[in-house]
Amino acid sequence: MSTCIFCQIMEGSIPSAKVYEDDYVYAFLDTSQVTPGHTLVIPKKHVPDIMAYDEELAGQVFARLPKISRAILNAFPDAKGINILNNNGELAYQTVFHSHIHLIPRYSEDDGFSLKFVSQADNYSQEEFQNRAEQISKQLK
């Protein structure tokens, strides 16, 4: 038996409220239920984070997100939108190191979930932006 909690959930040794399952993914309700219907989608293949995905796994996992998201929104008609969130690494708030994607239905601005971006655009020149883009692009070759 694996020591990974998500692998144990897939194996059935830890109970879960399963939403969806196929050959590639397992989706279940997050026990935190930040909002009603908060669902986790995990690849059946144990990978620690998004950087460990190959193209096939990424295609299989991400292809299922629209279908599961629509099902959540149809099941909870009071939801007005959905956040799709993927944390990678401890600093990015990843707490279980089996890759997972949060589907968080949104009901109102004060429904218990928040995400805040603070723009830093005024702190950098266009040249610095271009240099950053080039640094990233070089790594893609």
C-alpha positions as protocol buffer text, in pm:
chain_id: "A"
residue {
  index: 1
  type: MET
  ca { x: 0 y: 0 z: 0 }
}
residue {
  index: 2
  type: SER
  ca { x: 120 y: 349 z: -83 }
}
residue {
  index: 3
  type: THR
  ca { x: 186 y: 610 z: 184 }
}
residue {
  index: 4
  type: CYS
  ca { x: 36 y: 881 z: -41 }
}
residue {
  index: 5
  type: ILE
  ca { x: -307 y: 981 z: 92 }
}
residue {
  index: 6
  type: PHE
  ca { x: -447 y: 1036 z: -258 }
}
residue {
  index: 7
  type: CYS
  ca { x: -318 y: 698 z: -378 }
}
residue {
  index: 8
  type: GLN
  ca { x: -483 y: 543 z: -71 }
}
residue {
  index: 9
  type: ILE
  ca { x: -808 y: 717 z: -160 }
}
residue {
  index: 10
  type: MET
  ca { x: -792 y: 575 z: -514 }
}
residue {
  index: 11
  type: GLU
  ca { x: -713 y: 228 z: -375 }
}
residue {
  index: 12
  type: GLY
  ca { x: -1018 y: 252 z: -147 }
}
residue {
  index: 13
  type: SER
  ca { x: -829 y: 218 z: 179 }
}
residue {
  index: 14
  type: ILE
  ca { x: -937 y: 571 z: 272 }
}
residue {
  index: 15
  type: PRO
  ca { x: -1302 y: 656 z: 200 }
}
residue {
  index: 16
  type: SER
  ca { x: -1392 y: 937 z: -36 }
}
residue {
  index: 17
  type: ALA
  ca { x: -1697 y: 1093 z: -192 }
}
residue {
  index: 18
  type: LYS
  ca { x: -1618 y: 999 z: -553 }
}
residue {
  index: 19
  type: VAL
  ca { x: -1747 y: 1233 z: -820 }
}
residue {
  index: 20
  type: TYR
  ca { x: -1588 y: 1079 z: -1132 }
}
residue {
  index: 21
  type: GLU
  ca { x: -1343 y: 808 z: -1232 }
}
residue {
  index: 22
  type: ASP
  ca { x: -1200 y: 675 z: -1556 }
}
residue {
  index: 23
  type: ASP
  ca { x: -871 y: 520 z: -1669 }
}
residue {
  index: 24
  type: TYR
  ca { x: -677 y: 844 z: -1618 }
}
residue {
  index: 25
  type: VAL
  ca { x: -832 y: 1049 z: -1337 }
}
residue {
  index: 26
  type: TYR
  ca { x: -1011 y: 1017 z: -1008 }
}
residue {
  index: 27
  type: ALA
  ca { x: -1224 y: 1309 z: -886 }
}
residue {
  index: 28
  type: PHE
  ca { x: -1366 y: 1338 z: -536 }
}
residue {
  index: 29
  type: LEU
  ca { x: -1499 y: 1600 z: -299 }
}
residue {
  index: 30
  type: ASP
  ca { x: -1234 y: 1781 z: -100 }
}
residue {
  index: 31
  type: THR
  ca { x: -1301 y: 1722 z: 269 }
}
residue {
  index: 32
  type: SER
  ca { x: -1244 y: 2095 z: 338 }
}
residue {
  index: 33
  type: GLN
  ca { x: -1539 y: 2191 z: 113 }
}
residue {
  index: 34
  type: VAL
  ca { x: -1422 y: 2553 z: 90 }
}
residue {
  index: 35
  type: THR
  ca { x: -1750 y: 2596 z: -98 }
}
residue {
  index: 36
  type: PRO
  ca { x: -2018 y: 2332 z: -160 }
}
residue {
  index: 37
  type: GLY
  ca { x: -1904 y: 2105 z: -443 }
}
residue {
  index: 38
  type: HIS
  ca { x: -1530 y: 2175 z: -402 }
}
residue {
  index: 39
  type: THR
  ca { x: -1379 y: 1885 z: -598 }
}
residue {
  index: 40
  type: LEU
  ca { x: -1026 y: 1753 z: -643 }
}
residue {
  index: 41
  type: VAL
  ca { x: -919 y: 1599 z: -973 }
}
residue {
  index: 42
  type: ILE
  ca { x: -610 y: 1379 z: -951 }
}
residue {
  index: 43
  type: PRO
  ca { x: -425 y: 1176 z: -1210 }
}
residue {
  index: 44
  type: LYS
  ca { x: -430 y: 804 z: -1135 }
}
residue {
  index: 45
  type: LYS
  ca { x: -60 y: 799 z: -1209 }
}
residue {
  index: 46
  type: HIS
  ca { x: 125 y: 924 z: -901 }
}
residue {
  index: 47
  type: VAL
  ca { x: 313 y: 1239 z: -997 }
}
residue {
  index: 48
  type: PRO
  ca { x: 414 y: 1500 z: -739 }
}
residue {
  index: 49
  type: ASP
  ca { x: 326 y: 1814 z: -935 }
}
residue {
  index: 50
  type: ILE
  ca { x: 252 y: 1960 z: -1277 }
}
residue {
  index: 51
  type: MET
  ca { x: 622 y: 1963 z: -1370 }
}
residue {
  index: 52
  type: ALA
  ca { x: 618 y: 1582 z: -1364 }
}
residue {
  index: 53
  type: TYR
  ca { x: 343 y: 1556 z: -1629 }
}
residue {
  index: 54
  type: ASP
  ca { x: 433 y: 1443 z: -1978 }
}
residue {
  index: 55
  type: GLU
  ca { x: 224 y: 1567 z: -2270 }
}
residue {
  index: 56
  type: GLU
  ca { x: -2 y: 1262 z: -2273 }
}
residue {
  index: 57
  type: LEU
  ca { x: -83 y: 1281 z: -1902 }
}
residue {
  index: 58
  type: ALA
  ca { x: -143 y: 1655 z: -1923 }
}
residue {
  index: 59
  type: GLY
  ca { x: -378 y: 1607 z: -2216 }
}
residue {
  index: 60
  type: GLN
  ca { x: -571 y: 1330 z: -2044 }
}
residue {
  index: 61
  type: VAL
  ca { x: -607 y: 1511 z: -1710 }
}
residue {
  index: 62
  type: PHE
  ca { x: -684 y: 1858 z: -1842 }
}
residue {
  index: 63
  type: ALA
  ca { x: -929 y: 1724 z: -2102 }
}
residue {
  index: 64
  type: ARG
  ca { x: -1154 y: 1610 z: -1817 }
}
residue {
  index: 65
  type: LEU
  ca { x: -1171 y: 1947 z: -1638 }
}
residue {
  index: 66
  type: PRO
  ca { x: -1447 y: 2105 z: -1853 }
}
residue {
  index: 67
  type: LYS
  ca { x: -1673 y: 1798 z: -1817 }
}
residue {
  index: 68
  type: ILE
  ca { x: -1631 y: 1779 z: -1439 }
}
residue {
  index: 69
  type: SER
  ca { x: -1661 y: 2157 z: -1401 }
}
residue {
  index: 70
  type: ARG
  ca { x: -1987 y: 2161 z: -1599 }
}
residue {
  index: 71
  type: ALA
  ca { x: -2121 y: 1877 z: -1384 }
}
residue {
  index: 72
  type: ILE
  ca { x: -2042 y: 2073 z: -1067 }
}
residue {
  index: 73
  type: LEU
  ca { x: -2208 y: 2389 z: -1196 }
}
residue {
  index: 74
  type: ASN
  ca { x: -2513 y: 2191 z: -1314 }
}
residue {
  index: 75
  type: ALA
  ca { x: -2538 y: 2018 z: -974 }
}
residue {
  index: 76
  type: PHE
  ca { x: -2517 y: 2350 z: -788 }
}
residue {
  index: 77
  type: PRO
  ca { x: -2721 y: 2602 z: -992 }
}
residue {
  index: 78
  type: ASP
  ca { x: -2661 y: 2876 z: -733 }
}
residue {
  index: 79
  type: ALA
  ca { x: -2291 y: 2874 z: -826 }
}
residue {
  index: 80
  type: LYS
  ca { x: -2203 y: 3166 z: -1051 }
}
residue {
  index: 81
  type: GLY
  ca { x: -1859 y: 3050 z: -1161 }
}
residue {
  index: 82
  type: ILE
  ca { x: -1574 y: 2815 z: -1079 }
}
residue {
  index: 83
  type: ASN
  ca { x: -1209 y: 2860 z: -987 }
}
residue {
  index: 84
  type: ILE
  ca { x: -967 y: 2603 z: -1127 }
}
residue {
  index: 85
  type: LEU
  ca { x: -660 y: 2602 z: -907 }
}
residue {
  index: 86
  type: ASN
  ca { x: -339 y: 2398 z: -915 }
}
residue {
  index: 87
  type: ASN
  ca { x: -71 y: 2449 z: -649 }
}
residue {
  index: 88
  type: ASN
  ca { x: 283 y: 2326 z: -717 }
}
residue {
  index: 89
  type: GLY
  ca { x: 539 y: 2323 z: -438 }
}
residue {
  index: 90
  type: GLU
  ca { x: 519 y: 2401 z: -70 }
}
residue {
  index: 91
  type: LEU
  ca { x: 558 y: 2777 z: -116 }
}
residue {
  index: 92
  type: ALA
  ca { x: 265 y: 2766 z: -361 }
}
residue {
  index: 93
  type: TYR
  ca { x: 46 y: 2607 z: -88 }
}
residue {
  index: 94
  type: GLN
  ca { x: 71 y: 2248 z: -209 }
}
residue {
  index: 95
  type: THR
  ca { x: 16 y: 2026 z: 95 }
}
residue {
  index: 96
  type: VAL
  ca { x: -35 y: 1684 z: -66 }
}
residue {
  index: 97
  type: PHE
  ca { x: 244 y: 1594 z: -306 }
}
residue {
  index: 98
  type: HIS
  ca { x: 31 y: 1397 z: -551 }
}
residue {
  index: 99
  type: SER
  ca { x: -66 y: 1643 z: -821 }
}
residue {
  index: 100
  type: HIS
  ca { x: -424 y: 1764 z: -790 }
}
residue {
  index: 101
  type: ILE
  ca { x: -648 y: 2030 z: -935 }
}
residue {
  index: 102
  type: HIS
  ca { x: -907 y: 2209 z: -724 }
}
residue {
  index: 103
  type: LEU
  ca { x: -1244 y: 2286 z: -883 }
}
residue {
  index: 104
  type: ILE
  ca { x: -1402 y: 2541 z: -650 }
}
residue {
  index: 105
  type: PRO
  ca { x: -1757 y: 2655 z: -727 }
}
residue {
  index: 106
  type: ARG
  ca { x: -1815 y: 3024 z: -652 }
}
residue {
  index: 107
  type: TYR
  ca { x: -2142 y: 3148 z: -508 }
}
residue {
  index: 108
  type: SER
  ca { x: -2059 y: 3505 z: -401 }
}
residue {
  index: 109
  type: GLU
  ca { x: -1764 y: 3727 z: -318 }
}
residue {
  index: 110
  type: ASP
  ca { x: -1793 y: 3626 z: 49 }
}
residue {
  index: 111
  type: ASP
  ca { x: -1844 y: 3250 z: 5 }
}
residue {
  index: 112
  type: GLY
  ca { x: -1531 y: 3150 z: 196 }
}
residue {
  index: 113
  type: PHE
  ca { x: -1277 y: 3151 z: -88 }
}
residue {
  index: 114
  type: SER
  ca { x: -1058 y: 3438 z: -198 }
}
residue {
  index: 115
  type: LEU
  ca { x: -770 y: 3484 z: -433 }
}
residue {
  index: 116
  type: LYS
  ca { x: -584 y: 3813 z: -452 }
}
residue {
  index: 117
  type: PHE
  ca { x: -339 y: 3937 z: -712 }
}
residue {
  index: 118
  type: VAL
  ca { x: -143 y: 4254 z: -640 }
}
residue {
  index: 119
  type: SER
  ca { x: -8 y: 4409 z: -958 }
}
residue {
  index: 120
  type: GLN
  ca { x: 362 y: 4487 z: -962 }
}
residue {
  index: 121
  type: ALA
  ca { x: 354 y: 4620 z: -1319 }
}
residue {
  index: 122
  type: ASP
  ca { x: 459 y: 4972 z: -1220 }
}
residue {
  index: 123
  type: ASN
  ca { x: 776 y: 4837 z: -1057 }
}
residue {
  index: 124
  type: TYR
  ca { x: 931 y: 4701 z: -1379 }
}
residue {
  index: 125
  type: SER
  ca { x: 1031 y: 4846 z: -1716 }
}
residue {
  index: 126
  type: GLN
  ca { x: 930 y: 4702 z: -2052 }
}
residue {
  index: 127
  type: GLU
  ca { x: 1293 y: 4598 z: -2096 }
}
residue {
  index: 128
  type: GLU
  ca { x: 1278 y: 4393 z: -1773 }
}
residue {
  index: 129
  type: PHE
  ca { x: 955 y: 4227 z: -1892 }
}
residue {
  index: 130
  type: GLN
  ca { x: 1120 y: 4140 z: -2222 }
}
residue {
  index: 131
  type: ASN
  ca { x: 1427 y: 3999 z: -2045 }
}
residue {
  index: 132
  type: ARG
  ca { x: 1204 y: 3776 z: -1832 }
}
residue {
  index: 133
  type: ALA
  ca { x: 1018 y: 3653 z: -2137 }
}
residue {
  index: 134
  type: GLU
  ca { x: 1346 y: 3568 z: -2307 }
}
residue {
  index: 135
  type: GLN
  ca { x: 1473 y: 3381 z: -1999 }
}
residue {
  index: 136
  type: ILE
  ca { x: 1164 y: 3162 z: -2006 }
}
residue {
  index: 137
  type: SER
  ca { x: 1166 y: 3116 z: -2384 }
}
residue {
  index: 138
  type: LYS
  ca { x: 1527 y: 2994 z: -2377 }
}
residue {
  index: 139
  type: GLN
  ca { x: 1423 y: 2712 z: -2143 }
}
residue {
  index: 140
  type: LEU
  ca { x: 1159 y: 2592 z: -2392 }
}
residue {
  index: 141
  type: LYS
  ca { x: 1409 y: 2511 z: -2667 }
}
